[in-house]
Amino acid sequence: MSSVRETAQGSGPRSWRRGLALTALCFLVCCGLGMQSWIALRLTGFDLGIFDQAVRAYANGELPRSPIKNVHHEFPPGFSLLGDHFTPALALLAPLYWLWDDPRVLVLAQAALFAAGVPVVRRIARHCFADADPLTVRRAADVAGLVYGLGWPLLNSSYTGFHEVAFAVPFTLLMLERGLAHRYGAAACWAALLCTAKEDMGLVVGAFGLVLAARARRAGHRGGRTTGLVLAVAGPLVSAVVIVRFLPAMGGPEGYYWSYGRLGADPGDALAHVVAPWVLLQVAATPFVKVAMVAWIVGSLALLPLRSRTFLLAVPLLAERVLSDNPNHWPVINHYDAFLWPVLVTAALEAAAGLHRGNRAVFRRWAVGAGALASAAAVALGLNLLFRPDFWRPSPDKSPLATAAELIPDGVTVEADNTIAPRLTARTHVVIADATPRGADWVLLRTQNRTFPFASTEDQQERVRLLLAHGYTRVWDHAGTVLLHRTDPDTPIPGMRLPGPTSTPVRESVPADVGGNLLLR
């Protein structure tokens, strides 16, 4: 009897093996893209180097600090990244550094966390199709696991390195799955953990609470309705307290990440426009790339997520991006879409299950369309890169950086090209070379190809000339890559500055060519 029940639920031995295979596939693809980017020197100081320094600090029993972030953005010495973003979940990765002290451990960890979502998505599919025949349940679980595991947002995030979204993805899925299973206490626990992934995740939790309360009320589950109402209030409240109180208490400057200047100078000013829908629509729709972004996100699953209440969880995250005046938020080639992916997949499954119950012919056409679009997006934005030999090796201008980095001794201070910085974080005190000289023992920089955050190659060449004239010696020079050593530390360097206790943090200027193209890497 129990085997019959397992087969009907789609969770027998064969299903378990298929789930394991899909989990392994997700891990291998995400890990492959991350390691490909590492080998090709695409993973940079911003952001892999920052997270590496932060988690290494946790592993050493310290608050998460990143010299790369702090020095470049002029934060005072000792500033904790907990004043920048609320990401205490990152501390869970600290033990990995006791086993392998290397930035690549974060690439592996993120791939594993993404892959951990595969069996959860398969359970979500079984919940959604619980009243369907066993064959449909099995197919729904397998297709859901494949679409999720090879989802373009996960592939993009893996390609671009490591970010806090690594925890947000499995935490969101587990919260949603436990809610569908009517395990309301467990859902609340995962919701609480989700709030530790990033400061705005409380808004997602609040939306989840509203959806949970509405569904529990319809089902007559008093406990679920109570849990949902508590989460609907507690989630946004946690985000508000963290943003208004915790981040400033940790040294975060007020309004540092305010990117909504078209709505107002601050949140209070912006609230006046919330009651004016035409203003919100105008901001959300201009430039047009924002409309294209939303169309791509929901269109890659054939608009199915729009048919489910669960899509409400995506609204706060989408609003953050379409109302933002930061062009980095608009393309679909960064890690931001991975925050949405668990919500989109779950909502699509719920909508597909509803279509299956109502009209199976429509369900088949819509399901095939969603699968085809998701697969095409995955190939275009990730899978094809794994089969391109040129993406497995550094470009000619980057290759010399790796050679020169090997010449730098352990334990020294370094100003490094942003491209090579992660290769030095484990054994040197590294910051990225930027517009201000920092007086490091060693400087490694390209001079013939523009590198972040310099505005031009002329600025990079001028930096080299300045240092050579003020106490530095050229140690290595090849194909436009220069390695300098400070042999006369007593010679002052014009314009040299290190952040002090009274330093005022500065924001990055976004280059004019960012955000204009939805798919431009």
C-alpha positions as CSV (number, residue, x, y, z in Angstrom):
1,M,0.0,0.0,0.0
2,S,2.8,2.4,0.9
3,S,4.5,1.8,-2.5
4,V,1.3,2.5,-4.3
5,R,0.9,5.8,-2.3
6,E,4.6,6.7,-3.1
7,T,4.0,6.1,-6.8
8,A,0.8,8.1,-6.9
9,Q,2.6,11.0,-5.2
10,G,5.4,10.8,-7.7
11,S,8.0,10.1,-5.0
12,G,9.1,6.5,-5.5
13,P,12.6,5.2,-6.0
14,R,12.8,6.2,-9.7
15,S,11.5,9.7,-8.9
16,W,14.2,10.0,-6.3
17,R,16.9,9.1,-8.8
18,R,15.5,11.5,-11.3
19,G,15.5,14.2,-8.7
20,L,19.1,13.5,-7.8
21,A,20.1,13.6,-11.4
22,L,18.4,17.0,-11.9
23,T,20.0,18.3,-8.7
24,A,23.4,17.2,-9.9
25,L,22.8,18.7,-13.3
26,C,21.9,22.1,-11.8
27,F,25.0,22.0,-9.6
28,L,27.3,21.1,-12.5
29,V,26.0,23.7,-14.8
30,C,26.0,26.5,-12.3
31,C,29.4,25.5,-11.0
32,G,30.7,25.1,-14.6
33,L,29.6,28.7,-15.5
34,G,31.2,30.1,-12.3
35,M,34.4,28.2,-12.7
36,Q,34.5,29.2,-16.4
37,S,34.3,32.8,-15.4
38,W,37.0,32.3,-12.8
39,I,39.4,30.7,-15.4
40,A,38.6,33.4,-17.9
41,L,39.2,36.2,-15.3
42,R,35.7,37.5,-15.5
43,L,35.1,37.3,-11.7
44,T,36.4,40.6,-10.3
45,G,37.0,42.5,-7.1
46,F,33.6,44.0,-7.4
47,D,31.8,41.7,-6.3
48,L,33.5,38.3,-5.7
49,G,36.5,39.9,-4.0
50,I,34.3,41.8,-1.6
51,F,32.3,38.8,-0.6
52,D,35.4,36.7,-0.3
53,Q,37.0,39.2,2.1
54,A,33.7,39.4,4.1
55,V,33.2,35.7,4.5
56,R,36.9,35.2,5.3
57,A,36.5,37.8,8.1
58,Y,33.6,35.7,9.5
59,A,35.8,32.6,9.3
60,N,38.4,34.5,11.5
61,G,35.8,35.4,14.1
62,E,35.5,39.0,13.0
63,L,32.7,41.2,11.6
64,P,32.5,41.1,7.8
65,R,34.8,43.7,6.4
66,S,36.1,44.2,2.9
67,P,39.1,46.6,2.2
68,I,38.1,46.5,-1.5
69,K,34.7,47.9,-0.8
70,N,35.8,50.2,2.1
71,V,38.8,51.9,0.5
72,H,37.3,52.4,-2.9
73,H,34.0,53.9,-1.6
74,E,35.9,55.8,1.2
75,F,34.2,54.1,4.1
76,P,36.0,54.7,7.5
77,P,38.5,52.1,8.6
78,G,36.9,49.0,10.1
79,F,33.5,49.6,8.6
80,S,31.5,46.4,8.6
81,L,29.6,45.3,5.5
82,L,26.6,44.8,7.8
83,G,26.3,48.5,7.6
84,D,26.1,48.3,3.9
85,H,23.7,45.4,3.4
86,F,22.0,43.2,6.0
87,T,23.4,39.8,5.1
88,P,24.1,37.8,8.3
89,A,23.3,34.6,6.4
90,L,26.7,34.8,4.8
91,A,28.2,33.8,8.1
92,L,26.9,30.3,7.4
93,L,29.6,29.9,4.8
94,A,32.5,30.7,7.2
95,P,33.2,27.0,8.1
96,L,34.0,26.4,4.4
97,Y,37.0,28.6,4.6
98,W,38.4,26.4,7.4
99,L,38.5,23.7,4.7
100,W,39.6,25.7,1.7
101,D,40.7,29.4,2.0
102,D,40.0,30.4,-1.5
103,P,37.4,32.6,-3.3
104,R,36.3,29.6,-5.4
105,V,34.7,28.1,-2.4
106,L,31.9,30.8,-2.8
107,V,31.4,29.7,-6.4
108,L,30.9,26.1,-5.3
109,A,28.7,27.1,-2.4
110,Q,26.4,29.2,-4.6
111,A,26.0,26.4,-7.1
112,A,25.2,24.0,-4.2
113,L,22.6,26.3,-2.7
114,F,21.0,26.8,-6.1
115,A,21.0,23.0,-6.7
116,A,19.4,22.5,-3.3
117,G,16.3,24.1,-4.6
118,V,15.7,21.4,-7.2
119,P,14.1,18.8,-4.8
120,V,12.1,21.7,-3.2
121,V,10.7,22.7,-6.6
122,R,9.8,19.1,-7.3
123,R,7.9,19.0,-4.1
124,I,6.1,22.3,-5.0
125,A,5.1,20.7,-8.3
126,R,3.7,17.7,-6.5
127,H,1.7,20.0,-4.2
128,C,0.3,21.9,-7.1
129,F,-0.7,18.8,-9.1
130,A,-1.8,16.7,-6.1
131,D,-5.2,16.0,-7.6
132,A,-3.8,15.0,-11.0
133,D,-3.0,11.4,-12.3
134,P,0.4,9.9,-11.2
135,L,1.9,10.3,-14.7
136,T,1.1,14.0,-14.8
137,V,2.5,14.5,-11.3
138,R,5.7,12.8,-12.3
139,R,6.1,14.8,-15.4
140,A,5.3,18.1,-13.7
141,A,7.9,17.4,-11.0
142,D,10.6,16.5,-13.6
143,V,9.9,19.4,-15.9
144,A,9.7,21.8,-12.9
145,G,13.1,20.6,-11.6
146,L,14.6,21.0,-15.1
147,V,13.2,24.4,-15.8
148,Y,14.2,25.7,-12.4
149,G,17.7,24.1,-12.3
150,L,18.6,25.4,-15.8
151,G,16.8,28.7,-15.3
152,W,18.4,31.7,-17.0
153,P,18.5,33.8,-13.7
154,L,20.5,31.1,-11.9
155,L,22.8,30.8,-14.9
156,N,23.4,34.5,-15.1
157,S,24.0,34.7,-11.4
158,S,26.5,31.9,-11.6
159,Y,28.3,33.5,-14.6
160,T,28.7,36.8,-12.7
161,G,30.1,35.3,-9.5
162,F,28.8,35.1,-6.0
163,H,26.1,37.3,-4.3
164,E,23.8,37.1,-1.3
165,V,21.1,35.8,-3.6
166,A,22.7,32.4,-3.1
167,F,20.8,32.1,0.2
168,A,17.7,34.0,-0.9
169,V,16.8,31.4,-3.6
170,P,16.6,28.3,-1.4
171,F,15.1,30.1,1.6
172,T,12.3,31.5,-0.6
173,L,11.6,28.1,-2.1
174,L,11.5,26.4,1.3
175,M,9.2,29.1,2.6
176,L,6.8,28.7,-0.3
177,E,6.9,24.9,-0.2
178,R,6.1,24.7,3.5
179,G,3.2,27.1,3.0
180,L,1.8,24.9,0.3
181,A,2.2,21.9,2.6
182,H,0.3,23.8,5.3
183,R,3.3,23.5,7.6
184,Y,2.8,27.1,8.8
185,G,5.3,27.1,11.6
186,A,8.1,25.8,9.3
187,A,7.1,28.4,6.7
188,A,7.4,31.1,9.3
189,C,10.9,29.9,10.2
190,W,12.1,29.9,6.6
191,A,10.6,33.4,6.2
192,A,12.6,34.6,9.2
193,L,15.8,33.1,7.7
194,L,15.0,34.8,4.4
195,C,15.1,38.1,6.1
196,T,18.7,37.5,6.9
197,A,19.7,37.1,3.2
198,K,19.2,40.9,2.4
199,E,17.4,43.8,4.0
200,D,14.6,44.0,1.4
201,M,13.6,40.4,1.7
202,G,11.2,41.4,4.5
203,L,9.0,42.9,1.8
204,V,8.8,39.5,0.1
205,V,7.9,37.9,3.4
206,G,5.1,40.4,3.9
207,A,3.7,39.7,0.5
208,F,3.9,35.9,1.2
209,G,2.0,36.5,4.5
210,L,-0.8,38.2,2.6
211,V,-1.1,35.3,0.1
212,L,-0.8,32.7,2.9
213,A,-3.5,34.3,5.0
214,A,-5.9,34.5,2.0
215,R,-5.4,30.9,1.1
216,A,-5.6,29.7,4.7
217,R,-8.8,31.6,5.2
218,R,-10.3,29.9,2.1
219,A,-9.2,26.5,3.4
220,G,-10.5,27.2,6.9
221,H,-7.0,26.9,8.5
222,R,-7.1,29.3,11.4
223,G,-3.4,28.7,12.2
224,G,-2.4,29.5,8.7
225,R,-4.4,32.7,8.6
226,T,-2.8,33.8,11.8
227,T,0.7,33.0,10.6
228,G,0.1,34.8,7.3
229,L,-1.2,37.9,9.0
230,V,1.8,38.0,11.4
231,L,4.2,37.6,8.5
232,A,2.4,40.3,6.5
233,V,3.1,42.8,9.3
234,A,6.4,41.4,10.6
235,G,8.2,41.1,7.2
236,P,8.0,44.8,6.2
237,L,8.5,45.8,9.8
238,V,11.8,43.9,9.9
239,S,13.0,45.5,6.7
240,A,12.0,48.9,8.0
241,V,13.8,48.5,11.3
242,V,16.9,47.1,9.5
243,I,17.1,49.9,7.0
244,V,16.2,52.8,9.4
245,R,17.9,51.6,12.5
246,F,20.3,48.7,12.1
247,L,22.3,49.7,9.0
248,P,22.9,53.3,10.4
249,A,23.9,51.8,13.8
250,M,26.5,49.7,11.9
251,G,27.9,52.9,10.3
252,G,25.8,52.8,7.1
253,P,25.4,56.4,5.8
254,E,21.8,57.6,5.6
255,G,20.4,57.5,2.0
256,Y,23.5,55.9,0.6
257,Y,21.6,53.5,-1.6
258,W,18.6,55.8,-2.4
259,S,18.2,55.3,-6.1
260,Y,14.8,56.9,-6.6
261,G,15.6,60.5,-7.3
262,R,12.8,60.8,-9.9
263,L,10.3,60.1,-7.1
264,G,11.9,62.3,-4.5
265,A,15.0,63.2,-2.6
266,D,14.2,60.7,0.2
267,P,11.6,58.1,1.2
268,G,9.4,60.7,2.8
269,D,9.4,62.9,-0.3
270,A,8.8,59.9,-2.5
271,L,5.7,58.8,-0.6
272,A,3.9,61.9,-1.9
273,H,4.2,60.3,-5.4
274,V,2.9,56.9,-4.4
275,V,-0.7,58.3,-4.4
276,A,-0.1,59.6,-7.9
277,P,-0.2,56.5,-10.1
278,W,0.6,58.3,-13.3
279,V,3.9,59.4,-11.9
280,L,4.8,55.9,-10.9
281,L,3.8,54.6,-14.3
282,Q,5.9,57.2,-16.0
283,V,9.0,56.4,-13.9
284,A,8.4,52.7,-14.3
285,A,8.1,52.9,-18.1
286,T,11.0,55.2,-18.9
287,P,13.5,54.4,-20.3
288,F,11.7,51.6,-22.3
289,V,14.4,49.1,-21.3
290,K,12.5,48.8,-18.0
291,V,9.3,47.6,-19.9
292,A,11.5,45.2,-21.9
293,M,12.9,43.9,-18.6
294,V,9.5,43.1,-17.1
295,A,8.3,41.6,-20.4
296,W,11.4,39.3,-20.6
297,I,11.0,38.2,-16.9
298,V,7.4,37.1,-17.1
299,G,7.5,36.3,-20.8
300,S,10.2,33.7,-20.4
301,L,7.6,31.6,-18.6
302,A,4.8,32.4,-21.1
303,L,3.1,34.9,-18.7
304,L,2.0,31.9,-16.5
305,P,3.2,33.6,-13.2
306,L,0.7,36.4,-13.7
307,R,-2.1,33.9,-13.2
308,S,-1.1,33.1,-9.6
309,R,-1.4,35.1,-6.4
310,T,2.1,34.0,-5.6
311,F,3.3,36.5,-8.2
312,L,2.5,39.2,-5.6
313,L,5.8,38.2,-3.9
314,A,7.7,39.4,-7.0
315,V,6.0,42.9,-7.0
316,P,8.3,44.5,-4.4
317,L,11.4,43.3,-6.1
318,L,10.3,44.4,-9.5
319,A,9.1,47.8,-8.2
320,E,12.6,48.3,-6.7
321,R,14.1,47.9,-10.1
322,V,11.6,49.7,-12.4
323,L,11.4,52.7,-10.2
324,S,15.1,52.9,-9.7
325,D,17.2,55.4,-11.6
326,N,20.3,53.2,-11.3
327,P,20.9,51.7,-14.8
328,N,22.5,48.6,-13.3
329,H,19.1,47.4,-12.2
330,W,17.5,47.3,-15.6
331,P,19.3,44.6,-17.7
332,V,18.5,40.9,-17.2
333,I,22.2,39.7,-17.2
334,N,23.0,40.4,-13.6
335,H,22.1,38.5,-10.4
336,Y,19.0,40.5,-9.5
337,D,16.6,38.2,-11.4
338,A,17.7,35.2,-9.3
339,F,15.8,36.7,-6.4
340,L,12.7,36.5,-8.5
341,W,13.2,33.0,-9.9
342,P,11.7,30.9,-7.0
343,V,8.6,33.1,-7.0
344,L,8.2,32.9,-10.8
345,V,8.6,29.2,-11.0
346,T,6.2,28.5,-8.1
347,A,3.6,30.9,-9.5
348,A,4.0,29.3,-13.0
349,L,3.4,25.8,-11.5
350,E,0.3,27.0,-9.6
351,A,-1.1,28.6,-12.7
352,A,-0.3,25.5,-14.8
353,A,-2.0,23.3,-12.3
354,G,-5.1,25.5,-12.5
355,L,-5.1,25.2,-16.2
356,H,-4.8,21.4,-16.0
357,R,-7.8,21.3,-13.8
358,G,-9.9,23.5,-16.1
359,N,-8.9,22.7,-19.7
360,R,-6.2,20.1,-20.4
361,A,-5.8,21.1,-24.0
362,V,-5.1,24.7,-23.1
363,F,-2.8,23.4,-20.3
364,R,-0.7,21.4,-22.7
365,R,-0.3,24.3,-25.2
366,W,0.6,26.7,-22.4
367,A,3.0,24.3,-20.7
368,V,4.8,23.5,-23.9
369,G,5.1,27.2,-24.7
370,A,6.5,28.0,-21.2
371,G,9.0,25.2,-21.4
372,A,10.1,26.2,-24.8
373,L,10.6,29.9,-23.9
374,A,12.4,29.0,-20.6
375,S,14.7,26.7,-22.5
376,A,15.5,29.2,-25.2
377,A,16.3,31.9,-22.6
378,A,18.5,29.4,-20.7
379,V,20.4,28.6,-23.9
380,A,20.8,32.2,-24.9
381,L,21.9,33.5,-21.5
382,G,24.0,30.7,-20.2
383,L,24.1,27.2,-21.6
384,N,25.7,28.2,-24.9
385,L,28.6,29.8,-23.1
386,L,29.7,26.4,-21.7
387,F,30.3,25.2,-25.3
388,R,32.3,28.2,-26.5
389,P,36.1,27.6,-26.2
390,D,36.8,31.3,-26.3
391,F,34.8,31.7,-23.1
392,W,37.1,29.2,-21.3
393,R,40.2,31.4,-21.6
394,P,41.2,34.9,-20.6
395,S,41.1,37.5,-23.3
396,P,44.6,38.6,-24.5
397,D,44.6,41.7,-22.4
398,K,43.7,39.8,-19.2
399,S,46.1,36.8,-19.4
400,P,49.2,38.8,-18.4
401,L,47.5,39.9,-15.2
402,A,47.6,36.3,-13.9
403,T,51.3,36.0,-14.7
404,A,52.1,39.2,-13.0
405,A,50.1,38.4,-9.9
406,E,52.3,35.4,-9.3
407,L,55.2,37.7,-8.8
408,I,53.6,39.5,-5.9
409,P,54.8,38.2,-2.5
410,D,52.4,37.1,0.2
411,G,51.3,39.4,3.0
412,V,52.0,42.7,1.2
413,T,49.6,45.6,0.3
414,V,48.4,45.7,-3.3
415,E,46.5,48.0,-5.5
416,A,45.2,45.6,-8.2
417,D,43.3,45.8,-11.4
418,N,39.7,45.0,-10.5
419,T,40.0,42.0,-12.9
420,I,42.7,40.2,-10.9
421,A,41.8,41.3,-7.4
422,P,40.1,38.0,-6.4
423,R,43.3,36.1,-7.2
424,L,45.1,38.1,-4.4
425,T,42.5,38.3,-1.6
426,A,43.6,35.1,0.1
427,R,47.3,36.0,0.5
428,T,47.7,39.8,0.3
429,H,46.0,42.9,1.6
430,V,44.4,44.0,-1.6
431,V,42.3,46.9,-2.8
432,I,41.4,47.8,-6.3
433,A,43.3,50.4,-8.2
434,D,41.1,53.5,-8.6
435,A,41.2,57.2,-9.2
436,T,43.1,57.8,-6.0
437,P,46.6,56.5,-5.2
438,R,46.7,54.5,-2.0
439,G,50.4,54.0,-1.5
440,A,50.4,50.2,-1.6
441,D,53.6,48.2,-1.7
442,W,52.7,46.8,-5.2
443,V,50.5,48.1,-8.0
444,L,49.2,45.8,-10.8
445,L,47.3,47.6,-13.6
446,R,46.5,47.3,-17.3
447,T,47.2,50.4,-19.4
448,Q,45.8,49.6,-22.8
449,N,42.3,48.4,-21.9
450,R,39.9,50.3,-19.7
451,T,39.3,48.7,-16.3
452,F,36.7,49.5,-13.7
453,P,36.5,52.1,-12.1
454,F,38.8,54.2,-14.3
455,A,37.1,56.4,-16.9
456,S,39.7,55.9,-19.6
457,T,42.9,54.1,-20.5
458,E,44.6,57.5,-20.5
459,D,43.8,57.8,-16.7
460,Q,45.4,54.4,-16.2
461,Q,48.5,55.3,-18.1
462,E,48.7,58.6,-16.2
463,R,48.6,56.6,-12.9
464,V,51.5,54.5,-13.9
465,R,53.6,57.6,-14.9
466,L,52.7,59.3,-11.6
467,L,53.8,56.3,-9.5
468,L,57.0,55.8,-11.5
469,A,57.9,59.4,-10.8
470,H,57.2,59.1,-7.1
471,G,59.0,56.1,-5.6
472,Y,57.8,53.2,-7.6
473,T,59.9,50.9,-9.9
474,R,58.7,48.9,-12.9
475,V,59.1,45.2,-12.1
476,W,57.2,43.7,-15.0
477,D,55.7,45.0,-18.2
478,H,54.0,42.9,-20.9
479,A,51.2,43.5,-23.4
480,G,49.9,46.5,-21.6
481,T,50.0,45.1,-18.1
482,V,52.4,46.8,-15.6
483,L,53.5,45.6,-12.2
484,L,55.1,48.3,-10.0
485,H,56.9,48.0,-6.7
486,R,57.2,50.9,-4.2
487,T,61.0,51.0,-3.6
488,D,61.1,54.5,-2.1
489,P,58.3,54.7,0.5
490,D,59.6,58.1,1.8
491,T,58.7,59.8,-1.5
492,P,55.2,61.4,-1.2
493,I,52.7,60.6,-3.9
494,P,50.6,63.5,-5.1
495,G,46.9,63.0,-4.4
496,M,47.5,59.9,-2.2
497,R,44.7,59.3,0.3
498,L,43.5,56.5,2.6
499,P,40.0,56.7,4.2
500,G,40.1,58.0,7.8
501,P,37.7,58.0,10.7
502,T,35.9,61.1,9.2
503,S,35.8,59.9,5.6
504,T,32.5,60.5,3.8
505,P,31.5,57.5,1.7
506,V,31.0,58.1,-2.0
507,R,28.8,56.3,-4.5
508,E,29.9,54.9,-7.8
509,S,29.3,56.8,-11.0
510,V,27.6,54.6,-13.5
511,P,29.1,54.7,-17.0
512,A,26.9,56.1,-19.7
513,D,26.8,52.8,-21.6
514,V,25.3,50.8,-18.7
515,G,21.6,49.9,-18.8
516,G,20.8,50.8,-22.3
517,N,20.8,47.2,-23.6
518,L,18.7,44.5,-21.9
519,L,21.2,41.7,-22.7
520,L,24.5,43.5,-22.9
521,R,27.2,41.8,-20.7
